[in-house]
Amino acid sequence: MSKTLKLLFLGSLVISGCAGNVSPNPTPSTPAMPAGDTSTATNPQPAQNGTASMGDSAGTGGTAGNGSMGGTAANSMVINAPAALALGTSGMLTVTLHTVDGDADITGAVVWGSSDSGVVAINGSSHATGMGEGSADIQATYNDMSAKVTITVGPAVVTGLEVTAPMAPMAIFDAGDVSATATYSDGHTADVTDTTTWTTSDARVAFVPTGANQVQASGGGSTTLTGTFGGANATALVTVNGPALVGLAMDPASLSLQSGEIHWIAAYALYEDGSNAFVPYALADLSTADMNVASLLHGDLTGVVQANNGGQTVVTAGYGGLTATVSIDVTDVPGSARPQ
């Protein structure tokens, strides 16, 4: 073979061999990782915090556990607060942080806000104070988290009561003025004598007649006068000079009447020294068990019984915590019965 033919033959072999070793769709190789780095993450994304939506669940009664939440899904904060306040009163606020690691009191670290400080004001020691009637939303903020609670403020309530009564010793059958003054949670005071309920520890010494603003001395000794209003109580000591009251009697003790007749009755207070005293009609607290048989008429000093229809009944007198009765028997007289 000539030298020229040998060169052409070798060139053909070289070209043919190169064409057989080239891939038609080459795959790019992955760059080598730096020495010591074994991470295999592809396109990593930045971490994101999930935020829970806020909501209210105001409770009723003394405390509302209200869970408006913010922050990561694993964390939440809850305000514990009174659901309602009386005008002028205050209630403690606390905040609890719930995390995967446990609960923590963060009350001292939160920032407080009120939607209406004229209704509910918040001071630096985490107290809510009722400033005006209505409702306000209270919000606590801690870092990127918040919680909210609604507090309702109602009317002022009675926080104290003061009563007065005669300080000097009274005589039997004397009457002395009593009074009552209430203090309210917003600081104002009011005379509540007319609507105060009065009781005494021993009515045989003194008592307050129903609807009266005076204490009535009934027998010798001392008694505690108590006034009650708006859930508050106050007391005063009343002293009466004279013999102790031991009984009550009626005169007459029984009556037999015909329908249409009237008759007087009187009550007498009996004392430990053997004396007795007529009890004026206005103080005798008379009542009848059956007005169809006999009714009571207002007398000037004594009581007056009017017989109406045939039958029997009892008239009762009350004085100084004691009672006495009159038995009444009424006989019908044709044409004289009095319908009741």
Secondary structure, 3 states (H helix, E strand, C coil): CCHHHHHHHHHHHHHHHHHHCCCCCCCCCCCCCCCCCCCCCCCCCCCCCCCCCCCCCCCCCCCEEECCCCCCCCCEEEEEECCEEECCCEEECEEEEEECCEEEECHHHCEEEECCCCCEEECCCCEEEECCCEEEEEEEEECCEEEEEEEEEECCCEEEEEEECCCCCEECCCEEECEEEEEECCCCEEECHHHCEEEECCCCCEECCCCCCEEEECCCEEEEEEEEECCEEEEEEEEEECCCEEEEEEECCEEEEECCCEEEEEEEEEECCCCEEEECHHHHCCEECCCCCEEEECCCCCEEEEECCCEEEEEEEEECCEEEEEEEEEECCCCCCCCC
